[in-house]
Amino acid sequence: MDRYSFLCIARSYHATNNISLFRYGQWVEVQILGFTAWVNSFLQKRNEKITDLQKDFRDGLRLVSFLELAAGKSGRTQDII
């Protein structure tokens, strides 16, 4: 999610739930950091790491790697290239 989308959602949430936009933004950042650390705990088994969810999962390679590790299954049966 880009920052613009986040701000639109946060403003909507703020308006309906009377929570400050700043505090909601802090909460989201903490969730992102926590999720990133959790994903990295799986990816370290393959000597991989992410620092930015949006950028690092963009091509799908690290995402597939993470999903395989989290599920305990490998989806790699053959190379397509």
Number of C-alpha atoms within 10 A of each C-alpha: 7 7 8 9 10 13 14 11 13 20 17 13 15 16 12 9 9 10 13 13 17 11 12 16 14 11 11 14 12 12 12 14 14 12 13 16 15 11 20 18 15 18 21 12 11 11 8 13 18 17 12 12 16 11 10 14 16 11 10 11 10 18 17 15 19 23 16 16 17 13 8 9 10 11 10 10 6 6 5 5 3
